[in-house]
Amino acid sequence: MKGEKARKSVLGEARQTQLAAELILLGARLQLLQEETTLSRERLLKLYKEVTGHSPSKGMLPYSTDWFMSWQPNIHSSLFLGIRQFLQKNASLTGLELLVKSYRLYREQAGIGGEEPVLSITRAWFLVRFMDADMLQLTPCTRCNGHYVVHSHELHDDYVCGICQPPSRAGKGKKTGKSAPEARVAA
Protein backbone atom coordinates (compact mmCIF):
# COMPACT_ATOMS: atom_id res chain seq x y z
CA MET A 1 0.00 0.00 0.00
CA LYS A 2 2.81 2.43 0.88
CA GLY A 3 4.59 1.73 -2.41
CA GLU A 4 1.42 2.48 -4.39
CA LYS A 5 0.96 5.85 -2.65
CA ALA A 6 4.58 6.78 -3.27
CA ARG A 7 4.28 5.81 -6.95
CA LYS A 8 1.11 7.90 -7.32
CA SER A 9 2.77 10.92 -5.71
CA VAL A 10 5.86 10.57 -7.96
CA LEU A 11 3.65 10.23 -11.04
CA GLY A 12 1.50 13.16 -9.89
CA GLU A 13 4.56 15.35 -9.40
CA ALA A 14 5.89 14.29 -12.81
CA ARG A 15 2.58 15.30 -14.43
CA GLN A 16 2.61 18.62 -12.60
CA THR A 17 6.22 19.24 -13.69
CA GLN A 18 5.41 18.40 -17.30
CA LEU A 19 2.37 20.69 -17.25
CA ALA A 20 4.37 23.52 -15.66
CA ALA A 21 7.15 23.12 -18.27
CA GLU A 22 4.55 23.22 -21.05
CA LEU A 23 3.04 26.41 -19.61
CA ILE A 24 6.49 27.98 -19.24
CA LEU A 25 7.24 27.25 -22.91
CA LEU A 26 3.98 29.02 -23.80
CA GLY A 27 5.13 32.08 -21.81
CA ALA A 28 3.18 31.64 -18.56
CA ARG A 29 4.07 33.90 -15.66
CA LEU A 30 5.21 32.41 -12.36
CA GLN A 31 2.01 33.47 -10.56
CA LEU A 32 -0.08 31.43 -13.02
CA LEU A 33 2.11 28.38 -12.40
CA GLN A 34 1.82 28.78 -8.64
CA GLU A 35 -1.95 29.05 -8.84
CA GLU A 36 -2.50 26.13 -11.21
CA THR A 37 0.06 23.54 -10.10
CA THR A 38 0.88 21.88 -6.80
CA LEU A 39 4.63 22.43 -7.18
CA SER A 40 6.43 24.63 -4.66
CA ARG A 41 7.61 28.12 -5.60
CA GLU A 42 11.22 26.98 -5.29
CA ARG A 43 10.62 24.03 -7.63
CA LEU A 44 8.86 26.30 -10.12
CA LEU A 45 11.73 28.82 -10.05
CA LYS A 46 14.26 26.05 -10.76
CA LEU A 47 12.08 24.62 -13.51
CA TYR A 48 11.56 28.05 -15.07
CA LYS A 49 15.32 28.68 -15.17
CA GLU A 50 15.94 25.20 -16.54
CA VAL A 51 13.36 25.54 -19.32
CA THR A 52 14.03 29.15 -20.37
CA GLY A 53 17.60 29.76 -19.24
CA HIS A 54 16.64 32.84 -17.22
CA SER A 55 14.62 33.89 -14.19
CA PRO A 56 10.90 34.60 -14.54
CA SER A 57 9.82 38.19 -15.03
CA LYS A 58 8.77 40.08 -11.95
CA GLY A 59 5.94 42.47 -11.40
CA MET A 60 2.22 42.46 -11.07
CA LEU A 61 -0.04 40.46 -13.31
CA PRO A 62 -2.26 42.31 -15.77
CA TYR A 63 -5.45 42.31 -13.73
CA SER A 64 -8.01 44.39 -15.63
CA THR A 65 -11.03 43.54 -17.72
CA ASP A 66 -10.60 46.80 -19.65
CA TRP A 67 -7.63 45.45 -21.64
CA PHE A 68 -9.97 42.96 -23.34
CA MET A 69 -12.29 45.77 -24.54
CA SER A 70 -9.84 47.59 -26.82
CA TRP A 71 -10.07 46.83 -30.53
CA GLN A 72 -7.34 44.28 -31.31
CA PRO A 73 -7.25 42.53 -27.91
CA ASN A 74 -11.04 42.12 -28.10
CA ILE A 75 -10.87 40.39 -31.48
CA HIS A 76 -8.07 38.07 -30.33
CA SER A 77 -9.76 37.34 -26.99
CA SER A 78 -13.00 36.53 -28.76
CA LEU A 79 -11.17 34.21 -31.17
CA PHE A 80 -9.50 32.42 -28.24
CA LEU A 81 -12.82 31.98 -26.42
CA GLY A 82 -14.50 30.68 -29.57
CA ILE A 83 -11.78 28.05 -29.92
CA ARG A 84 -12.04 27.21 -26.22
CA GLN A 85 -15.81 26.80 -26.37
CA PHE A 86 -15.56 24.54 -29.41
CA LEU A 87 -12.96 22.32 -27.70
CA GLN A 88 -14.93 22.28 -24.47
CA LYS A 89 -17.97 20.92 -26.32
CA ASN A 90 -16.18 18.55 -28.70
CA ALA A 91 -12.92 17.39 -27.15
CA SER A 92 -13.90 16.66 -23.55
CA LEU A 93 -10.97 18.65 -22.17
CA THR A 94 -11.08 20.47 -18.85
CA GLY A 95 -9.01 22.86 -16.76
CA LEU A 96 -5.45 23.50 -17.81
CA GLU A 97 -5.58 20.96 -20.62
CA LEU A 98 -8.38 22.98 -22.18
CA LEU A 99 -6.49 26.25 -21.67
CA VAL A 100 -3.26 24.89 -23.20
CA LYS A 101 -4.93 23.25 -26.20
CA SER A 102 -7.12 26.31 -26.86
CA TYR A 103 -4.15 28.66 -26.57
CA ARG A 104 -2.04 26.57 -28.92
CA LEU A 105 -4.80 26.60 -31.53
CA TYR A 106 -5.30 30.34 -31.01
CA ARG A 107 -1.58 30.99 -31.56
CA GLU A 108 -1.66 28.86 -34.69
CA GLN A 109 -4.60 30.86 -36.08
CA ALA A 110 -3.31 34.25 -34.92
CA GLY A 111 0.10 33.52 -36.46
CA ILE A 112 -1.29 33.03 -39.97
CA GLY A 113 0.14 35.81 -42.11
CA GLY A 114 3.18 36.26 -39.88
CA GLU A 115 1.39 38.26 -37.19
CA GLU A 116 2.31 37.88 -33.54
CA PRO A 117 -0.49 36.73 -31.24
CA VAL A 118 -1.86 39.61 -29.16
CA LEU A 119 -3.10 37.40 -26.32
CA SER A 120 -0.51 35.89 -23.98
CA ILE A 121 -1.16 32.63 -22.13
CA THR A 122 -1.38 34.61 -18.88
CA ARG A 123 -3.98 36.99 -20.33
CA ALA A 124 -5.89 34.00 -21.75
CA TRP A 125 -5.87 32.46 -18.26
CA PHE A 126 -7.20 35.71 -16.77
CA LEU A 127 -9.82 35.93 -19.51
CA VAL A 128 -11.15 32.50 -18.56
CA ARG A 129 -11.17 33.48 -14.89
CA PHE A 130 -13.02 36.73 -15.69
CA MET A 131 -15.58 34.76 -17.69
CA ASP A 132 -16.02 32.25 -14.86
CA ALA A 133 -16.44 35.11 -12.37
CA ASP A 134 -19.14 36.66 -14.59
CA MET A 135 -17.10 39.84 -15.06
CA LEU A 136 -16.98 39.32 -18.84
CA GLN A 137 -19.31 37.55 -21.25
CA LEU A 138 -19.69 36.90 -24.96
CA THR A 139 -22.37 38.75 -26.90
CA PRO A 140 -23.32 38.48 -30.58
CA CYS A 141 -22.57 41.26 -33.05
CA THR A 142 -25.79 42.54 -34.63
CA ARG A 143 -24.13 42.65 -38.07
CA CYS A 144 -22.00 39.48 -38.40
CA ASN A 145 -23.46 37.34 -35.57
CA GLY A 146 -19.95 36.55 -34.31
CA HIS A 147 -19.60 36.46 -30.52
CA TYR A 148 -17.33 39.00 -28.82
CA VAL A 149 -16.06 39.73 -25.32
CA VAL A 150 -17.96 42.46 -23.47
CA HIS A 151 -18.35 43.55 -19.86
CA SER A 152 -21.11 41.64 -18.10
CA HIS A 153 -24.16 43.46 -16.79
CA GLU A 154 -24.03 46.22 -19.42
CA LEU A 155 -26.55 46.77 -22.18
CA HIS A 156 -25.50 45.10 -25.44
CA ASP A 157 -28.71 45.08 -27.49
CA ASP A 158 -27.18 46.88 -30.49
CA TYR A 159 -23.60 45.64 -30.14
CA VAL A 160 -21.40 45.96 -33.24
CA CYS A 161 -17.99 44.30 -33.13
CA GLY A 162 -14.63 45.87 -33.93
CA ILE A 163 -14.36 43.93 -37.18
CA CYS A 164 -17.66 45.22 -38.58
CA GLN A 165 -17.04 48.73 -37.28
CA PRO A 166 -13.30 49.24 -36.62
CA PRO A 167 -12.15 52.40 -34.86
CA SER A 168 -10.81 55.14 -37.13
CA ARG A 169 -7.15 54.46 -36.26
CA ALA A 170 -7.40 50.66 -36.26
CA GLY A 171 -4.35 48.96 -37.73
CA LYS A 172 -2.33 52.18 -38.07
CA GLY A 173 -0.09 51.58 -35.05
CA LYS A 174 2.65 49.60 -36.82
CA LYS A 175 4.45 50.63 -39.96
CA THR A 176 5.24 47.77 -42.30
CA GLY A 177 7.76 47.75 -45.09
CA LYS A 178 8.44 51.44 -45.79
CA SER A 179 9.18 54.14 -43.26
CA ALA A 180 6.58 56.83 -42.72
CA PRO A 181 8.22 59.56 -44.91
CA GLU A 182 8.70 57.13 -47.82
CA ALA A 183 5.10 56.00 -47.54
CA ARG A 184 3.90 59.62 -47.80
CA VAL A 185 6.02 60.26 -50.90
CA ALA A 186 4.75 57.10 -52.59
CA ALA A 187 1.15 57.99 -51.84
N, C-alpha and C positions, 0 to 999 in steps of 0.2 A: 504494500500500500504506500509506504514512504517513497519508494522508487518511482511509482507512478506519478505522485504529486510533484516530485522533483523534476521529472521529465516534462510534465505539463508546464511547470513554471519556466523551464529552460526554453521550451518551444514557444511559450507565450512571449517571453522576452525577445526571442529571435524574431518573432512576427512584428513586435513593437519596434524593434531596431530596424527591420527591413522597411516598415511603413514610414518611420521617421526619416530614413535615408532617402526614400522616394520623395517625400515632401520637401526635404532639403534640396534635392536636385531640381524640384519645380520652383524653388525660390521662397519657401515658407520661412517666416520669421520664427525666432526662438519661442516667443510667447504662444504661437499657434501650436508648436510641438509640445510645449509643456501642458497646454490645455487638453490636447487630443491623444496624448500617449501616457503610458504609465511609467515611462523612464524618468530617472532623476535628472535634475538640472545639470549636474556634473556630467552625467553620461551623455546627455544631449549636446553639451558644449564640446566634449571630446569627439563625438560623432560628427558634429557640424564641421569642426576643424579637419577631421579625417576626410570627409566627403568633399569639402570645398577648398581646403588648403588655407583657410583664413577664419578668423573669429566672426560670429554672427554680428550683424549690424545692431546698433543700440538705438534707443529712442522709443518714443511712444508709438503705439499702433494707430493706424488711421481710423479713428472711431467717429465717423459721421455719416449719416444717411444722405447728406446733401451732395457728397461727391458723386453719388450714383445718379443724380438728377441732371448734371450737365450733359451737353449734347453727346459727345463721343463716348464717355463712360456709360451713359444710359443705354446706348445701342449695344455696346459690348456686354454689359451686365444682362441685358435682356436676352441676348444671344446665348450667353452662358446658362441662364435659367431655363431657356427653352430646351437646350441640350440636356440639362439636368432632369427636367420634368420627363422628357422622352425616355431617358435611361431608367428613371425611377419606375415608370410604368412598364417598361419592356425588358429590362435586364435584371430585375430583382436584386439590385445593389442597394446598400444602405450605408449610412454614416460616411466615414472617410473614404471608403472604396468608391462610393458614389461621387464624392467631391473630386477625388483624383481622376477618375475616368472622365467625368464631365469636363474638368479643367483641361485635361489632355486633348479632348475632342475640340473644345473651344479654341485652344492654342493652334491646333491644326487648321481650323477654319479661319481664325483671325490672321494667321500667317500667310494665307493665300494672297499672292500679289506682292509678297515681300514686306508686308506691314508687320510691325511689332504689335503683339497683343497689348491692349490698354489695361486689361484687368490682370492683376497679380493673383497668385494663389491665396495670399493673405486677404486681399480684398474680396475674392470670391467666397472665402470662408466667412468673412464678416457679412457679406450679402446674404448668405444662407441663414446666418444667425438672425439678421434683421428681419428676414422673411418669416422665420419661425417665431420671432417675438412680435409679429404683427405690426412692425414699424414700417415695413415696405410691403407692397403687393404688386401683382401684375394686373394691368388693365388693357383692354383692347383699344387700338387706334380706330377712330371712326371712319378713316379713309381706307386703310389697307388691311384692317382686322388683325394685324400682328399684335402680340402682347408685349407691353413695355413696363418697366419698373417705375412705380410712382409711390409717393408717400401714402400710407394708409390713412383712412379717416379724412380724406379731402374729397371734394367733389371732382369727378372725372367723367361726367356725362358726355362732354364734347371733346374728349382728349384726342389730340392729333400728335403723332410721334415726330421725333426729330428727323426721320428719314423722309416722311411726307412733307414736312414743313421745317427744313433746316434753318438754323439761325443765320442771319445775314453774313457773319464772318466764319461760318462753318468751313473747315478744311483749309483755311488760309494761314494757319499757324506755322506750318513747315514749308520751307522753300525746297523744291526738288529740282535737280538738274542745274539750271542757271541761277546766278545770283540775282538779287532784286534789280540792280541797275540794268543788267543785260536783258532781263525780262521786260523792262519798261521800253527799252530801245526796240526790241523785237516786236513789241505789240503795236 
